[in-house]
Structure formats: structure tokens, C-alpha cells
Amino acid sequence: MRRFRTLLTLLALLLAGAALPAWSGVRDAPGKDLQVALITYGPGAIYWERFGHDAIEIRDTVSGESVNFNYGVFDFDQKDFLLNFARGRMNYMMDAERSAPEIGWYVEQHRSVRRQMLNLSAAQAAQLRDFLLWNLRPENLHYRYDYYTSNCTTKVRDAFDRVLGGQLEKQLAARTGGQTYRQQTDRLMAAQPWLMLLLDLGLSHYADRPLNAWQESFLPVVLADQLTHARIRDAAGDRPLIASDTMLAPNGLTPPPATAPDLRLPLLAAGAALGLALLLLGRSKRRAARIGFGVLATLWLLLAGLAGLFMLALWTLTTHVAGWANANLLLFNPLAWGLFAAVWRTRASRRAHLLAWIIAALAALALLGNLTGLLMQRNLPWILLALPVWAAILHTLRRRNAA
């Protein structure tokens, strides 16, 4: 969610304390002189920017100094970064920088910028400032990142809830969320269709659970909207959490759709077209048609097996819990590779014939489980893609054996 920063030297100086004196206003100001705001940045054009970003702005009203505290900073040069990323063991950081340059960078990227001033008491503002400075220490800087439960926005949300004594979580958890993890992911990644499809394929039933507003506030824009309904109840009385809400810069990019694209019809059309092509090629006795069937079926089997290995690896070798126990393994799995030879032969072996039946039956089982609700995963689009293809391959192998 956070753009990649490589200014590690500056960060090191900051952590060492060399830069903190320049922030003496923010660091040392009494709570009554502090203003706290949530700064929300709209989605960007690059795939890792599609979820948006946010920061906590703390301003000293006396000196005019203003600092943005950000979570979700990562470093490609970190030892074994890509391996740890693949395994789901992602160590992210927070940083802090002057508000104006950071906001200016997002404005230059044509991303929307929204500032929401919080109605915190002097004690709460000081407590939040002290917590963020504590979090910026080298021993507290890193945290284990998770896309849905521990990202740049959930850390901001949790920091607010901390100084509000749990009031924010109590209020948001009592509200129903609007969309699931899968729907929000598909919606925000719709501008990169192939990546969206890969993510959708890899998400298990975990991503289809109903969310409350607290859980759905893993997204910056959702958190910003939810805070407009939150209230603070303390010794000072009952008041809205948000004191003012200002759009500092409009969105200059194509916005993501409000809802996730419906993948059922496109994937059904693809599956039906591929299944029909296999049936027509498999029925023909011409050599060219048989070769065409073999090539097309082999490509499908190769991709199905690779997809299965990908999902098995997510489940058994990584901590990406959103991909564990994926029902799409009923549709795509390495069993497909057992049919490589069969799709090229004029007669399939009994073993290959049985394997084709098993694979088709697993796909039918996925459909039954989806329609009856026994499988909680919302993977009907992938069933509509896979089932016609497996049925066409099974029919062709049976027809050849009957000839």
C-alpha cells in the first residue's frame, strides 16, 4: 500500500535521533498544542499502489511543524526479501517525514489526498504522539506484515483505537462491512486483469467470510469513511471523532470500480469456448485436428497442474493464510499431468481413463459444494471455466476408447 522508499540513509539518521531535534515542536509540544489528522491517499496506478495508503499527521500549532507517520514501508534490498515475500514472512517498517513534501509527492502522482482532523483531547493527542515516537525506535520499528490484518491502514486504525481505549473497535465491529476480502481485492485490482485473476484464483474461503466494518477497514478509503460515523465518549462528553473533513487534492487517475467485476460470464465463455474447441478437434479423424487437440489439451493440463502446485505451495509452504485450503484445488491440481500421454494417443489406458473420470468428478464435486453451500468458497467462476474443459477431455478419451 505504501510506495517503495529507498532513502534508508535518511531513515537511519532519523532512527539514530539526528533528525528528531528538527521536530522538537512535534516531539516536545504539550498535547493542547497538537493537532492530529488522518491523511488518506487514493489508489495509485502501479499494482502495489492499488489499495491506497494513509498516514497519521501530527502538527504543532505553535511552531507550525507537521510530521506524517507512515506504516507499510518495505525494502527490496532487505536480505532474502523476495524469498520471505513468497513465504509470507514480510517484515515491514514505519517511517516519519515532514507532511508537506509527502503530500506534495502524492499530488504529483495525481492521487487524491484527504485530511480528516480528529477530535482528540490534549491527553489523547499527546499519548498518540508518544506512541508513534516509541514505535519509531529501532527496536520497535519492524512488524510482521499481512495484506488484510496487519498493513499500513490496520496499524493506523489500531493506533487510534489504542488512545481511544478500544472505543473504535467496539463501534466498528458492531457494524456490517460492505464487501469481502475477495470482492475488495478484485475491485481494486481490476485495472490489472491478469493479476486480479491470479489473486482471485489463489484466495481461499478465508477471503469470502462476511466482514464487519472493523475488519473491512484494512483499506485506507474504507477506514476514512468509517471514521466519519465514529464517536468519542469520555469525561469531556460525547462528540464525533472527526472534527473536519477536507479533500486536499482530487483524484486524477481512473478510479477503481465501486464493486468487484462479475467473473462468472467471462470465465464461463472462456471455458465453454475451450471445451467446444476440444470436442470438435477430438471428434475429427484428421491428423491435423488430432494434433490440435493434443496441443490444446496439453497446454490446459500444464496450466492446471501449475495452478495446483501454486495453490498447494501457498497452503503448505507459506503463511499466506488467505490461500490455505483452497477449494480451487478440486479444479486444478497436479493430477492433470497424468493425462499428458493420454491426450496424444488414439486409445487411453485404463489408468488414464480412470484418472480423467476422477478429475471430472472432482470438478463436479466443487460445483455441487458451491451450489449447496457446503463449500464456503465463492469460486463459481473458476468452476464454470474448468468443468466444460474437463468434461470435453473426458468425453474425447471415452469416445476414442469406444471407437
C-alpha positions in Angstrom: 0.0 0.0 0.0 2.9 2.3 0.6 5.2 3.4 -2.2 8.7 2.0 -2.1 11.2 4.2 -0.4 15.0 3.8 -0.7 16.1 6.6 1.4 17.4 4.3 4.1 20.2 6.6 5.0 17.8 9.3 6.0 15.7 6.8 7.9 18.8 5.6 9.7 19.7 9.2 10.7 16.1 9.6 11.9 16.2 6.5 14.0 19.5 7.5 15.5 17.9 10.7 16.7 19.8 13.0 14.4 16.7 14.2 12.7 14.4 14.3 15.7 15.7 17.7 17.0 14.3 19.3 13.8 11.0 18.1 15.0 11.3 19.5 18.5 8.0 21.2 18.2 6.1 18.0 17.5 8.2 15.9 19.9 8.1 18.3 22.8 4.8 20.2 22.4 2.1 19.8 25.1 -1.0 17.9 24.0 -3.0 21.1 23.9 -0.8 22.3 21.0 -1.1 19.2 18.9 -3.5 18.6 16.0 -4.0 15.0 14.8 -5.3 14.1 11.4 -5.7 11.1 9.2 -4.3 11.6 5.7 -5.8 9.2 3.2 -4.2 8.8 -0.3 -6.3 7.3 -3.1 -5.2 4.3 -5.2 -2.3 4.7 -7.5 -1.5 3.4 -11.0 1.0 0.7 -10.0 -0.3 -2.6 -8.8 1.2 -2.2 -5.3 -0.5 1.2 -5.0 -4.0 0.0 -6.0 -5.1 -0.4 -2.4 -4.2 3.2 -1.5 -2.3 4.4 1.5 -2.7 6.6 4.6 -0.7 8.3 7.4 -1.1 9.9 10.7 -0.3 13.6 10.6 0.7 15.4 13.8 1.0 19.1 13.8 2.4 21.5 16.4 0.1 24.5 16.1 2.7 26.8 17.8 5.7 26.1 15.7 3.8 25.0 12.6 5.8 21.8 12.3 4.0 18.9 10.9 5.1 15.2 10.6 3.4 12.3 8.9 3.9 8.9 10.4 3.6 6.0 7.9 3.4 2.2 8.3 3.9 -0.2 5.4 7.4 0.8 4.2 9.3 -2.1 2.6 12.8 -2.5 1.3 13.7 -4.7 -1.8 17.3 -4.7 -0.6 16.4 -6.4 2.6 18.1 -9.8 3.0 16.0 -12.6 1.4 13.2 -10.1 0.8 11.8 -11.9 -2.3 12.0 -15.3 -0.6 10.4 -14.0 2.6 7.7 -12.2 0.5 6.9 -15.5 -1.3 6.7 -17.4 2.1 4.5 -14.7 3.6 7.1 -13.7 6.2 7.2 -10.0 5.3 8.9 -7.6 7.7 7.7 -4.1 7.1 8.6 -0.8 8.8 7.2 2.6 9.7 8.8 5.9 8.9 8.1 9.6 9.5 8.7 12.6 7.4 7.6 16.2 7.0 3.9 16.4 5.9 4.2 18.9 3.1 6.8 17.1 0.9 5.0 13.8 1.4 1.6 15.2 0.5 3.1 17.0 -2.4 4.5 13.8 -3.8 1.1 12.2 -3.9 -0.4 15.2 -5.5 2.3 15.0 -8.2 1.2 11.4 -8.8 -2.4 12.6 -9.4 -3.7 10.7 -6.4 -6.4 12.0 -4.2 -5.5 13.4 -0.8 -8.0 13.7 2.1 -7.3 15.2 5.5 -9.6 14.3 8.5 -8.9 16.2 11.7 -9.6 14.2 14.8 -11.4 15.5 17.8 -8.9 14.1 20.3 -8.4 15.5 23.7 -5.0 17.0 24.7 -4.1 13.9 26.6 -5.1 11.6 23.8 -3.1 13.6 21.2 0.0 13.5 23.4 -0.5 9.8 24.0 -0.7 9.1 20.3 2.3 11.2 19.6 4.4 9.4 22.3 3.3 6.0 21.0 4.3 6.8 17.4 7.7 8.1 18.5 8.1 4.9 20.6 7.1 2.8 17.6 9.8 4.7 15.5 12.6 3.4 17.7 14.9 0.8 16.0 13.8 -2.0 18.4 10.1 -1.3 17.7 10.3 -0.3 14.0 9.6 -3.6 12.2 6.4 -5.6 12.3 5.1 -8.8 10.5 3.0 -7.6 7.6 -0.2 -9.2 6.4 -2.3 -7.8 3.5 -5.6 -8.0 5.3 -4.9 -7.9 9.0 -1.6 -6.1 9.6 -0.9 -3.5 6.9 -0.4 0.3 6.8 -4.0 1.0 7.5 -4.7 -1.5 10.2 -1.7 -0.2 12.1 -3.1 3.4 11.8 -6.5 2.1 12.9 -5.1 0.3 15.8 -3.1 3.3 16.9 -6.3 5.4 17.0 -8.1 2.6 18.9 -5.3 2.4 21.4 -5.6 6.1 22.5 -9.4 5.8 22.4 -9.4 2.9 24.9 -10.9 0.4 22.5 -13.9 2.6 21.6 -13.2 2.5 17.9 -13.0 -1.3 17.6 -16.2 -1.6 19.6 -18.1 0.7 17.3 -16.8 -0.6 14.0 -17.1 -4.3 15.0 -20.8 -3.7 15.6 -21.4 -2.6 12.0 -21.7 -4.9 9.0 -19.0 -4.5 6.3 -19.9 -3.8 2.7 -17.7 -6.3 0.9 -15.5 -9.4 1.5 -11.7 -9.5 1.2 -12.1 -11.2 -2.2 -14.5 -8.6 -3.5 -12.4 -5.7 -2.3 -9.2 -7.3 -3.9 -10.9 -8.0 -7.2 -12.4 -4.5 -7.3 -9.1 -2.7 -6.6 -7.0 -4.9 -8.9 -9.5 -4.7 -11.8 -7.2 -2.4 -13.7 -4.6 -5.3 -13.9 -6.9 -8.2 -15.1 -4.3 -10.9 -15.2 -3.0 -10.1 -11.7 -6.6 -9.8 -10.4 -7.4 -13.3 -11.8 -4.2 -14.8 -10.3 -5.1 -13.3 -6.9 -8.7 -14.5 -7.1 -7.6 -18.0 -8.0 -5.2 -18.1 -5.1 -7.7 -16.8 -2.5 -9.5 -19.5 -0.4 -12.7 -19.4 1.6 -10.8 -17.2 4.1 -11.4 -14.3 1.6 -15.2 -14.9 1.4 -16.1 -14.5 5.1 -18.5 -11.8 5.9 -16.6 -8.8 7.4 -17.6 -6.2 9.9 -16.6 -2.6 9.4 -13.6 -3.1 11.7 -12.2 -5.9 9.5 -13.0 -4.1 6.3 -11.1 -1.1 7.5 -7.9 -2.7 6.3 -8.4 -0.4 3.3 -7.5 3.3 3.6 -10.6 4.7 1.9 -12.9 2.4 3.9 -11.3 3.4 7.2 -11.6 7.1 6.3 -15.3 6.6 5.5 -16.0 4.6 8.7 -14.3 7.2 10.9 -17.0 9.7 9.8 -19.5 7.7 11.8 -17.4 7.1 14.9 -17.8 9.0 18.2 -15.7 9.6 21.3 -17.3 9.1 24.7 -15.2 10.2 27.7 -15.1 12.6 30.6 -15.3 15.6 28.2 -18.6 14.3 26.8 -19.9 12.7 23.6 -18.5 14.1 20.3 -17.8 13.0 16.7 -14.3 11.5 16.2 -13.9 13.6 13.0 -13.8 17.4 13.6 -13.3 18.3 9.9 -13.0 16.5 6.6 -11.2 18.2 3.7 -10.3 16.9 0.2 -6.8 18.5 -0.3 -6.4 17.1 -3.8 -8.9 15.5 -6.2 -8.3 12.1 -7.8 -6.6 12.5 -11.2 -6.5 8.8 -12.1 -9.1 6.4 -13.3 -10.9 5.3 -10.1 -11.4 1.6 -9.3 -15.0 0.3 -9.7 -17.3 0.5 -6.8 -18.0 -3.2 -6.9 -15.9 -6.2 -7.9 -16.3 -7.4 -11.6 -18.5 -10.4 -12.1 -16.2 -13.1 -13.4 -18.8 -15.7 -14.0 -19.8 -14.9 -17.5 -16.3 -14.2 -18.8 -14.8 -17.4 -17.4 -17.9 -19.4 -18.5 -17.4 -18.1 -22.0 -13.7 -19.0 -21.9 -14.4 -22.5 -20.5 -17.2 -23.1 -23.0 -15.1 -22.0 -26.0 -12.2 -24.1 -24.9 -14.4 -27.1 -24.2 -16.1 -26.8 -27.6 -12.8 -26.5 -29.4 -11.6 -29.7 -27.7 -14.8 -31.5 -28.5 -14.6 -30.5 -32.2 -11.0 -31.3 -32.6 -11.4 -34.6 -30.7 -14.2 -35.8 -32.9 -12.3 -35.2 -36.1 -10.2 -38.1 -37.6 -7.9 -35.7 -39.5 -4.3 -35.8 -38.3 -4.1 -32.0 -38.0 -7.2 -32.0 -35.8 -5.7 -34.7 -33.5 -2.5 -32.7 -33.2 -4.6 -29.6 -32.5 -6.4 -31.4 -29.7 -3.2 -32.7 -28.3 -1.6 -29.3 -28.2 -4.6 -27.5 -26.7 -5.2 -30.2 -24.1 -1.5 -30.3 -23.2 -1.5 -26.6 -22.6 -4.6 -26.9 -20.4 -3.1 -29.8 -18.4 0.2 -27.9 -18.0 -1.5 -24.8 -16.7 -3.9 -26.8 -14.5 -1.1 -28.6 -12.9 1.0 -25.5 -12.3 -2.0 -23.7 -10.8 -2.5 -26.7 -8.5 1.2 -26.6 -7.4 0.9 -22.9 -6.8 -2.1 -23.4 -4.5 -0.5 -26.3 -2.7 2.6 -24.3 -2.1 0.5 -21.4 -0.7 -1.2 -23.9 1.7 1.8 -26.0 2.8 4.9 -23.8 2.4 3.8 -20.2 3.3 2.0 -18.2 6.0 -0.4 -16.7 3.4 -3.5 -17.9 5.4 -5.8 -16.3 2.8 -4.7 -19.1 0.4 -4.9 -22.1 2.7 -7.3 -25.0 1.9 -8.3 -23.5 -1.4 -11.3 -25.3 -3.0 -9.9 -24.5 -6.4 -7.6 -27.5 -5.9 -10.6 -29.6 -6.8 -10.5 -28.0 -10.2 -6.7 -27.5 -10.8 -4.2 -29.9 -9.4 -1.1 -31.9 -10.5 -3.2 -35.0 -11.2 -3.8 -33.3 -14.6 -0.2 -34.1 -15.6 -1.1 -37.8 -15.5 -3.1 -37.3 -18.7 -0.2 -35.8 -20.8 0.3 -39.0 -22.8 -3.4 -40.0 -23.0 -4.4 -36.8 -24.9 -2.0 -37.8 -27.7 -2.9 -41.4 -28.0 -5.7 -42.9 -30.1 -6.7 -45.0 -27.1 -6.3 -44.1 -23.5 -5.1 -46.6 -21.0 -7.4 -47.8 -18.3 -5.4 -45.9 -15.7 -5.6 -42.6 -17.7 -9.3 -43.2 -18.3 -9.9 -43.6 -14.6 -7.8 -40.5 -13.8 -9.9 -38.5 -16.3 -13.1 -39.6 -14.5 -11.6 -38.7 -11.1 -10.6 -35.2 -12.3 -14.0 -34.5 -13.8 -15.7 -35.9 -10.7 -13.7 -33.5 -8.5 -14.8 -30.6 -10.7 -18.4 -31.7 -10.4 -18.0 -32.1 -6.6 -16.7 -28.5 -6.5 -19.9 -27.3 -8.3 -22.1 -29.3 -6.0 -20.4 -28.0 -2.9 -20.7 -24.4 -4.2 -24.3 -24.6 -5.1 -25.3 -26.3 -1.8 -23.2 -24.0 0.3 -21.2 -27.0 1.7 -18.0 -25.3 0.4 -17.9 -21.7 1.7 -15.6 -20.5 -1.0 -17.1 -18.3 -3.7 -15.3 -19.9 -6.7 -18.2 -20.5 -9.1 -16.4 -18.5 -11.9 -13.5 -20.9 -11.8 -15.8 -23.9 -11.8 -17.6 -22.5 -14.9 -14.2 -22.3 -16.6 -12.8 -25.7 -15.6 -15.8 -28.0 -15.7 -16.6 -27.7 -19.5 -12.9 -28.4 -20.3 -12.6 -31.4 -18.1 -15.9 -32.8 -19.5 -14.6 -32.3 -23.0 -11.4 -34.1 -22.3 -13.2 -37.0 -20.6 -15.7 -37.3 -23.4 -13.0 -37.4 -26.1 -11.0 -40.1 -24.3 -14.1 -42.2 -23.8 -15.1 -41.7 -27.4 -11.7 -42.8 -28.6 -11.7 -45.9 -26.5 -15.2 -46.8 -27.8 -14.2 -46.4 -31.4 
